[in-house]
Amino acid sequence: MAKPGKVFIFFNCDADKSESSMNIFYNSAVYKDTKSSRKNLWKKVKEEYGAERIQISAENLPEVERAIIEGNPVSATDFIQFGAIRAIDCY
C-alpha cells in the first residue's frame, strides 16, 4: 500500500474544541499539503477571522499564518478560539 499523504480540514467548533462540535458538512472542504492549498487554507482562516466566527489575538496572527503556510497547520489550532485545523491521511 502506498504511503498516505495528509489533507487538512478547518472546523468551526465550540470553545472546548470538542470533536462533536466539528461538523464536516459546515465547512466541507479539505486542503492538500501543497503550497497553493495551504494558501487557500490560510485564506479560509482569515475569512472566518474577519467574519468574527473565530478569534485569534492580533499578536498571534503571524504565528498562525506561518504554521499554515510553512509549518504544521494543525499547530495553528493552539492560537485559534472557536476553530480548529485537523489532519487526516489521504490515500
Contacts in CASP RR format, 6 or more apart in sequence:
PFRMAT RR
TARGET T0000
AUTHOR 0000-0000-0000
METHOD contacts of the structure
MODEL  1
MAKPGKVFIFFNCDADKSESSMNIFYNSAVYKDTKSSRKNLWKKVKEEYG
AERIQISAENLPEVERAIIEGNPVSATDFIQFGAIRAIDCY
1 91 0 8 1.000
2 91 0 8 1.000
4 89 0 8 1.000
4 90 0 8 1.000
4 91 0 8 1.000
5 33 0 8 1.000
5 89 0 8 1.000
5 90 0 8 1.000
5 91 0 8 1.000
6 33 0 8 1.000
6 87 0 8 1.000
6 88 0 8 1.000
6 89 0 8 1.000
6 90 0 8 1.000
7 30 0 8 1.000
7 31 0 8 1.000
7 32 0 8 1.000
7 33 0 8 1.000
7 87 0 8 1.000
7 88 0 8 1.000
7 90 0 8 1.000
8 30 0 8 1.000
8 31 0 8 1.000
8 32 0 8 1.000
8 33 0 8 1.000
8 37 0 8 1.000
8 38 0 8 1.000
8 41 0 8 1.000
8 73 0 8 1.000
8 74 0 8 1.000
8 85 0 8 1.000
8 86 0 8 1.000
8 87 0 8 1.000
9 24 0 8 1.000
9 27 0 8 1.000
9 29 0 8 1.000
9 30 0 8 1.000
9 31 0 8 1.000
9 85 0 8 1.000
9 86 0 8 1.000
9 87 0 8 1.000
9 88 0 8 1.000
10 27 0 8 1.000
10 29 0 8 1.000
10 31 0 8 1.000
10 41 0 8 1.000
10 44 0 8 1.000
10 45 0 8 1.000
10 48 0 8 1.000
10 83 0 8 1.000
10 84 0 8 1.000
10 85 0 8 1.000
11 21 0 8 1.000
11 22 0 8 1.000
11 23 0 8 1.000
11 24 0 8 1.000
11 26 0 8 1.000
11 27 0 8 1.000
11 83 0 8 1.000
11 84 0 8 1.000
11 85 0 8 1.000
11 86 0 8 1.000
12 22 0 8 1.000
12 23 0 8 1.000
12 26 0 8 1.000
12 27 0 8 1.000
12 48 0 8 1.000
12 53 0 8 1.000
12 54 0 8 1.000
12 82 0 8 1.000
12 83 0 8 1.000
13 21 0 8 1.000
13 22 0 8 1.000
13 82 0 8 1.000
13 83 0 8 1.000
13 84 0 8 1.000
14 21 0 8 1.000
14 82 0 8 1.000
15 81 0 8 1.000
15 82 0 8 1.000
17 77 0 8 1.000
17 83 0 8 1.000
17 84 0 8 1.000
22 84 0 8 1.000
22 86 0 8 1.000
27 44 0 8 1.000
29 44 0 8 1.000
30 88 0 8 1.000
30 90 0 8 1.000
31 37 0 8 1.000
31 38 0 8 1.000
31 40 0 8 1.000
31 41 0 8 1.000
31 44 0 8 1.000
31 73 0 8 1.000
32 90 0 8 1.000
35 69 0 8 1.000
38 68 0 8 1.000
38 69 0 8 1.000
38 73 0 8 1.000
39 69 0 8 1.000
41 68 0 8 1.000
41 73 0 8 1.000
41 85 0 8 1.000
42 65 0 8 1.000
42 68 0 8 1.000
42 69 0 8 1.000
45 54 0 8 1.000
45 56 0 8 1.000
45 64 0 8 1.000
45 68 0 8 1.000
45 76 0 8 1.000
45 80 0 8 1.000
45 85 0 8 1.000
48 54 0 8 1.000
48 83 0 8 1.000
49 55 0 8 1.000
49 56 0 8 1.000
49 61 0 8 1.000
53 82 0 8 1.000
54 80 0 8 1.000
54 81 0 8 1.000
54 82 0 8 1.000
54 83 0 8 1.000
55 80 0 8 1.000
55 81 0 8 1.000
55 82 0 8 1.000
56 64 0 8 1.000
56 79 0 8 1.000
56 80 0 8 1.000
56 81 0 8 1.000
57 79 0 8 1.000
60 79 0 8 1.000
63 76 0 8 1.000
63 79 0 8 1.000
64 76 0 8 1.000
64 79 0 8 1.000
64 80 0 8 1.000
67 73 0 8 1.000
67 75 0 8 1.000
67 76 0 8 1.000
67 79 0 8 1.000
68 76 0 8 1.000
68 85 0 8 1.000
73 85 0 8 1.000
73 87 0 8 1.000
74 85 0 8 1.000
74 86 0 8 1.000
74 87 0 8 1.000
76 85 0 8 1.000
77 83 0 8 1.000
77 84 0 8 1.000
77 85 0 8 1.000
77 86 0 8 1.000
END
